[in-house]
Amino acid sequence: MLDETPKRFDRIVAILIQLQSKRIVKAQELADRFDCSLRTIYRDIRTLEASGVPIYSEAGVGYALMEGYRLPPVMFTREEVSSFIAAEKLMQKFTDPSLGSHYASAMYKLKSVLRSTDKDWLSNIESRVVMQMQSTEPMFNDNSPNTLAVLFEGIAEKKQILLSYKTFDKDETTQRNIEPVGVFHDHNNWYFLGYCHLRKDYRQFRTDRILGIKKSESDFTIEHDSLDSYLTKTETIPTTKVRILIEKKIARYLSTERKYHGFISEKEVDGKIEMNFMCRDIESGFARWFLMFGDYAEILEPERLKTRVLELIEINKQRLL
C-alpha cells in the first residue's frame, strides 16, 4: 500500500492556508477542492487542532481561525511566482489607477518573501512579458480613477454607491443610486451590474462612462442573487435568424467576435463556411460588423439585412464624394 503521508501533509498545510484566506470555510468546500471525503476533512481539521492551531466551528456554517492567528510568511513555488508576473501585467493594463496602485503594493509584499534565487529568476523574465491592449479606448474615465476600488467596497460591505453616469444613446449625465451586484470584463470593456433605484430595475453600466462614483452610507435594500444568476438568465429580446457564407481564409479570424452577434453553428458548403446566427440587432450591430469583411462574404438571409448593408454602403459613398 502506498504511503500517503506526504500527500496528507501537503493537504493539511493547504487547508490551514485556506482557513486564513476567508472568514468562514465550509467542510464541503475543502472536500471539493482536495477531491476527498468529508470524513477526511474532519480528520485533518482534528489534526490541526491537536497541533495547537486555534480553530472553531459552527454547525452547518463552517470552520474559522481564531481572530489574530496567522501563519509565518508563506514560501512560493516557481510556478506560483510565474503566475504573479502574468497577474501583474494584466493588472497594469486592465484596472483603474487606484486599484492598480493597491495591487502594486501587494506585489512588493509578495516579492519580499521570495528566496533570493527566485527573486533573480523573477527579475530576469518580468521585463520580457508584455501585455498588449486590444483596444486603444480607455476603460475608465479620467474623472473617476477609483471606479473598481469603490465598486469592490460597495459589494463587500453591501453599501449603495452614488453614480454620475453618461448614457451612450442620449449623451446625457444622470445621477444614480445603485446597489452593485458584481463586476465583469467583456469584449475589451469593464462593466458592473447593479440594482438602479432610479429605474427600479437591474441595469448594466460601463466603467468608461462613469464620470463620478463614491460609496454612500446607505445599506442594500434588496438581497441580491449571485452575478452569474443575472448574466445567465434567458433573455426575452427578439432575435432574427441570419445566414452568411464566408470564404474559409477569413472565417477563422471571426471566431472571437461572432459570439457577440448570436452565433449558433457553422458548416462547410462548397469550400466555404456557412455561419448561422440568432441575432438581436441586425440593423446596426450585425450590419456594421458584416461590412468589415463583406468583400469576402455573402448574405444568404434575411433580405432585410441585405437592404440595411446596402443603405450603409450608400451613406458612406455619399460622404466620400
Contacts in CASP RR format, 6 or more apart in sequence:
PFRMAT RR
TARGET T0000
AUTHOR 0000-0000-0000
METHOD contacts of the structure
MODEL  1
MLDETPKRFDRIVAILIQLQSKRIVKAQELADRFDCSLRTIYRDIRTLEA
SGVPIYSEAGVGYALMEGYRLPPVMFTREEVSSFIAAEKLMQKFTDPSLG
SHYASAMYKLKSVLRSTDKDWLSNIESRVVMQMQSTEPMFNDNSPNTLAV
LFEGIAEKKQILLSYKTFDKDETTQRNIEPVGVFHDHNNWYFLGYCHLRK
DYRQFRTDRILGIKKSESDFTIEHDSLDSYLTKTETIPTTKVRILIEKKI
ARYLSTERKYHGFISEKEVDGKIEMNFMCRDIESGFARWFLMFGDYAEIL
EPERLKTRVLELIEINKQRLL
8 44 0 8 1.000
11 34 0 8 1.000
11 36 0 8 1.000
11 44 0 8 1.000
12 44 0 8 1.000
12 47 0 8 1.000
12 48 0 8 1.000
14 34 0 8 1.000
15 30 0 8 1.000
15 34 0 8 1.000
15 41 0 8 1.000
15 44 0 8 1.000
15 45 0 8 1.000
15 48 0 8 1.000
16 48 0 8 1.000
16 53 0 8 1.000
16 71 0 8 1.000
17 71 0 8 1.000
17 74 0 8 1.000
18 25 0 8 1.000
18 30 0 8 1.000
18 33 0 8 1.000
19 25 0 8 1.000
19 55 0 8 1.000
19 63 0 8 1.000
19 64 0 8 1.000
19 65 0 8 1.000
20 65 0 8 1.000
20 70 0 8 1.000
20 71 0 8 1.000
23 64 0 8 1.000
24 58 0 8 1.000
24 61 0 8 1.000
24 62 0 8 1.000
24 63 0 8 1.000
24 64 0 8 1.000
25 62 0 8 1.000
25 63 0 8 1.000
25 64 0 8 1.000
26 61 0 8 1.000
26 62 0 8 1.000
26 63 0 8 1.000
27 38 0 8 1.000
27 41 0 8 1.000
27 42 0 8 1.000
27 45 0 8 1.000
27 62 0 8 1.000
27 63 0 8 1.000
28 38 0 8 1.000
30 41 0 8 1.000
31 37 0 8 1.000
31 38 0 8 1.000
31 40 0 8 1.000
31 41 0 8 1.000
34 40 0 8 1.000
34 41 0 8 1.000
45 55 0 8 1.000
45 57 0 8 1.000
45 63 0 8 1.000
48 55 0 8 1.000
49 55 0 8 1.000
53 65 0 8 1.000
53 69 0 8 1.000
54 65 0 8 1.000
54 66 0 8 1.000
54 69 0 8 1.000
55 63 0 8 1.000
55 64 0 8 1.000
55 65 0 8 1.000
55 66 0 8 1.000
56 63 0 8 1.000
56 64 0 8 1.000
56 66 0 8 1.000
57 63 0 8 1.000
57 64 0 8 1.000
58 64 0 8 1.000
73 113 0 8 1.000
74 113 0 8 1.000
75 113 0 8 1.000
75 115 0 8 1.000
76 84 0 8 1.000
76 110 0 8 1.000
76 113 0 8 1.000
76 114 0 8 1.000
76 118 0 8 1.000
78 118 0 8 1.000
78 121 0 8 1.000
81 114 0 8 1.000
81 118 0 8 1.000
81 121 0 8 1.000
81 122 0 8 1.000
82 125 0 8 1.000
84 107 0 8 1.000
84 110 0 8 1.000
84 111 0 8 1.000
84 122 0 8 1.000
85 122 0 8 1.000
85 125 0 8 1.000
85 126 0 8 1.000
85 129 0 8 1.000
86 129 0 8 1.000
88 103 0 8 1.000
88 104 0 8 1.000
88 107 0 8 1.000
88 126 0 8 1.000
89 129 0 8 1.000
89 130 0 8 1.000
89 131 0 8 1.000
90 131 0 8 1.000
91 99 0 8 1.000
91 100 0 8 1.000
91 103 0 8 1.000
91 104 0 8 1.000
92 100 0 8 1.000
92 131 0 8 1.000
93 131 0 8 1.000
93 133 0 8 1.000
94 139 0 8 1.000
94 185 0 8 1.000
94 190 0 8 1.000
95 103 0 8 1.000
95 148 0 8 1.000
96 139 0 8 1.000
96 140 0 8 1.000
96 144 0 8 1.000
96 145 0 8 1.000
96 146 0 8 1.000
96 147 0 8 1.000
96 148 0 8 1.000
96 149 0 8 1.000
96 207 0 8 1.000
97 140 0 8 1.000
97 145 0 8 1.000
97 146 0 8 1.000
98 145 0 8 1.000
98 146 0 8 1.000
98 147 0 8 1.000
98 148 0 8 1.000
98 149 0 8 1.000
99 146 0 8 1.000
99 148 0 8 1.000
99 149 0 8 1.000
99 152 0 8 1.000
102 149 0 8 1.000
111 119 0 8 1.000
111 122 0 8 1.000
114 122 0 8 1.000
133 188 0 8 1.000
134 188 0 8 1.000
135 188 0 8 1.000
135 189 0 8 1.000
137 188 0 8 1.000
137 208 0 8 1.000
138 208 0 8 1.000
139 188 0 8 1.000
139 189 0 8 1.000
139 190 0 8 1.000
139 207 0 8 1.000
139 208 0 8 1.000
140 147 0 8 1.000
140 148 0 8 1.000
140 190 0 8 1.000
140 207 0 8 1.000
140 208 0 8 1.000
140 210 0 8 1.000
141 147 0 8 1.000
141 207 0 8 1.000
141 208 0 8 1.000
141 209 0 8 1.000
141 210 0 8 1.000
141 211 0 8 1.000
141 212 0 8 1.000
143 211 0 8 1.000
143 212 0 8 1.000
144 207 0 8 1.000
144 210 0 8 1.000
144 211 0 8 1.000
144 212 0 8 1.000
144 213 0 8 1.000
146 213 0 8 1.000
147 190 0 8 1.000
147 207 0 8 1.000
147 210 0 8 1.000
147 212 0 8 1.000
147 213 0 8 1.000
148 183 0 8 1.000
148 190 0 8 1.000
148 207 0 8 1.000
150 161 0 8 1.000
150 213 0 8 1.000
150 214 0 8 1.000
150 215 0 8 1.000
151 161 0 8 1.000
151 180 0 8 1.000
151 182 0 8 1.000
151 183 0 8 1.000
151 192 0 8 1.000
151 213 0 8 1.000
152 183 0 8 1.000
153 159 0 8 1.000
153 215 0 8 1.000
154 160 0 8 1.000
154 161 0 8 1.000
154 180 0 8 1.000
154 215 0 8 1.000
155 180 0 8 1.000
155 181 0 8 1.000
155 182 0 8 1.000
155 183 0 8 1.000
157 215 0 8 1.000
158 179 0 8 1.000
158 219 0 8 1.000
158 220 0 8 1.000
159 215 0 8 1.000
159 216 0 8 1.000
159 217 0 8 1.000
159 218 0 8 1.000
159 219 0 8 1.000
159 220 0 8 1.000
160 177 0 8 1.000
160 178 0 8 1.000
160 179 0 8 1.000
160 197 0 8 1.000
160 215 0 8 1.000
160 216 0 8 1.000
160 218 0 8 1.000
160 219 0 8 1.000
160 220 0 8 1.000
161 177 0 8 1.000
161 178 0 8 1.000
161 179 0 8 1.000
161 180 0 8 1.000
161 213 0 8 1.000
161 214 0 8 1.000
161 215 0 8 1.000
161 216 0 8 1.000
162 175 0 8 1.000
162 176 0 8 1.000
162 177 0 8 1.000
162 178 0 8 1.000
162 213 0 8 1.000
162 214 0 8 1.000
162 215 0 8 1.000
162 216 0 8 1.000
163 175 0 8 1.000
163 176 0 8 1.000
163 177 0 8 1.000
163 178 0 8 1.000
163 205 0 8 1.000
163 210 0 8 1.000
163 212 0 8 1.000
163 213 0 8 1.000
164 173 0 8 1.000
164 174 0 8 1.000
164 175 0 8 1.000
164 176 0 8 1.000
164 210 0 8 1.000
164 211 0 8 1.000
164 212 0 8 1.000
164 213 0 8 1.000
165 173 0 8 1.000
165 174 0 8 1.000
165 175 0 8 1.000
165 176 0 8 1.000
165 205 0 8 1.000
165 209 0 8 1.000
165 210 0 8 1.000
165 211 0 8 1.000
166 172 0 8 1.000
166 173 0 8 1.000
166 209 0 8 1.000
166 210 0 8 1.000
166 211 0 8 1.000
167 173 0 8 1.000
167 174 0 8 1.000
167 209 0 8 1.000
168 206 0 8 1.000
168 209 0 8 1.000
173 211 0 8 1.000
174 198 0 8 1.000
175 198 0 8 1.000
176 196 0 8 1.000
176 197 0 8 1.000
176 198 0 8 1.000
177 196 0 8 1.000
177 197 0 8 1.000
177 198 0 8 1.000
177 216 0 8 1.000
177 218 0 8 1.000
178 194 0 8 1.000
178 195 0 8 1.000
178 196 0 8 1.000
178 197 0 8 1.000
178 203 0 8 1.000
178 205 0 8 1.000
179 194 0 8 1.000
179 195 0 8 1.000
179 197 0 8 1.000
179 220 0 8 1.000
179 221 0 8 1.000
179 222 0 8 1.000
179 224 0 8 1.000
180 192 0 8 1.000
180 193 0 8 1.000
180 194 0 8 1.000
181 192 0 8 1.000
181 193 0 8 1.000
181 194 0 8 1.000
181 195 0 8 1.000
181 202 0 8 1.000
181 224 0 8 1.000
181 225 0 8 1.000
181 227 0 8 1.000
181 230 0 8 1.000
182 192 0 8 1.000
182 193 0 8 1.000
182 194 0 8 1.000
182 227 0 8 1.000
183 190 0 8 1.000
183 191 0 8 1.000
183 192 0 8 1.000
183 227 0 8 1.000
184 190 0 8 1.000
184 191 0 8 1.000
184 192 0 8 1.000
184 193 0 8 1.000
184 227 0 8 1.000
184 231 0 8 1.000
185 191 0 8 1.000
187 260 0 8 1.000
189 206 0 8 1.000
189 207 0 8 1.000
189 208 0 8 1.000
190 206 0 8 1.000
190 207 0 8 1.000
190 208 0 8 1.000
191 204 0 8 1.000
191 205 0 8 1.000
191 206 0 8 1.000
191 207 0 8 1.000
192 204 0 8 1.000
192 205 0 8 1.000
192 207 0 8 1.000
193 202 0 8 1.000
193 203 0 8 1.000
193 204 0 8 1.000
193 205 0 8 1.000
193 227 0 8 1.000
193 230 0 8 1.000
193 231 0 8 1.000
194 202 0 8 1.000
194 203 0 8 1.000
194 204 0 8 1.000
194 205 0 8 1.000
194 224 0 8 1.000
195 201 0 8 1.000
195 202 0 8 1.000
195 203 0 8 1.000
195 222 0 8 1.000
195 224 0 8 1.000
196 202 0 8 1.000
196 203 0 8 1.000
202 230 0 8 1.000
235 280 0 8 1.000
237 280 0 8 1.000
238 280 0 8 1.000
239 262 0 8 1.000
239 278 0 8 1.000
239 279 0 8 1.000
239 280 0 8 1.000
240 278 0 8 1.000
240 279 0 8 1.000
240 280 0 8 1.000
240 282 0 8 1.000
240 302 0 8 1.000
240 304 0 8 1.000
240 305 0 8 1.000
241 276 0 8 1.000
241 277 0 8 1.000
241 278 0 8 1.000
241 279 0 8 1.000
241 301 0 8 1.000
241 302 0 8 1.000
242 261 0 8 1.000
242 276 0 8 1.000
242 277 0 8 1.000
242 278 0 8 1.000
242 279 0 8 1.000
242 282 0 8 1.000
242 286 0 8 1.000
242 299 0 8 1.000
242 301 0 8 1.000
242 302 0 8 1.000
242 305 0 8 1.000
243 274 0 8 1.000
243 275 0 8 1.000
243 276 0 8 1.000
243 277 0 8 1.000
243 299 0 8 1.000
243 300 0 8 1.000
243 301 0 8 1.000
244 274 0 8 1.000
244 275 0 8 1.000
244 277 0 8 1.000
244 290 0 8 1.000
244 297 0 8 1.000
244 298 0 8 1.000
244 299 0 8 1.000
244 300 0 8 1.000
245 269 0 8 1.000
245 272 0 8 1.000
245 273 0 8 1.000
245 274 0 8 1.000
245 275 0 8 1.000
245 297 0 8 1.000
245 298 0 8 1.000
245 300 0 8 1.000
246 254 0 8 1.000
246 272 0 8 1.000
246 273 0 8 1.000
246 274 0 8 1.000
246 275 0 8 1.000
246 293 0 8 1.000
246 296 0 8 1.000
246 297 0 8 1.000
246 298 0 8 1.000
247 272 0 8 1.000
247 273 0 8 1.000
247 296 0 8 1.000
247 297 0 8 1.000
248 268 0 8 1.000
248 271 0 8 1.000
248 272 0 8 1.000
248 273 0 8 1.000
249 296 0 8 1.000
250 293 0 8 1.000
250 296 0 8 1.000
250 297 0 8 1.000
251 266 0 8 1.000
251 272 0 8 1.000
251 273 0 8 1.000
251 275 0 8 1.000
253 293 0 8 1.000
254 275 0 8 1.000
254 293 0 8 1.000
257 289 0 8 1.000
258 275 0 8 1.000
258 277 0 8 1.000
261 277 0 8 1.000
261 279 0 8 1.000
261 285 0 8 1.000
261 286 0 8 1.000
261 289 0 8 1.000
262 277 0 8 1.000
262 278 0 8 1.000
262 279 0 8 1.000
262 280 0 8 1.000
263 275 0 8 1.000
263 276 0 8 1.000
263 277 0 8 1.000
264 276 0 8 1.000
264 277 0 8 1.000
264 278 0 8 1.000
265 275 0 8 1.000
265 276 0 8 1.000
266 273 0 8 1.000
266 274 0 8 1.000
266 275 0 8 1.000
266 276 0 8 1.000
267 273 0 8 1.000
267 274 0 8 1.000
268 274 0 8 1.000
274 300 0 8 1.000
277 286 0 8 1.000
279 286 0 8 1.000
282 302 0 8 1.000
282 304 0 8 1.000
282 305 0 8 1.000
282 308 0 8 1.000
283 308 0 8 1.000
286 305 0 8 1.000
287 305 0 8 1.000
287 308 0 8 1.000
287 309 0 8 1.000
287 312 0 8 1.000
288 312 0 8 1.000
290 297 0 8 1.000
290 299 0 8 1.000
290 305 0 8 1.000
290 309 0 8 1.000
291 309 0 8 1.000
291 312 0 8 1.000
291 313 0 8 1.000
299 305 0 8 1.000
299 306 0 8 1.000
299 309 0 8 1.000
END
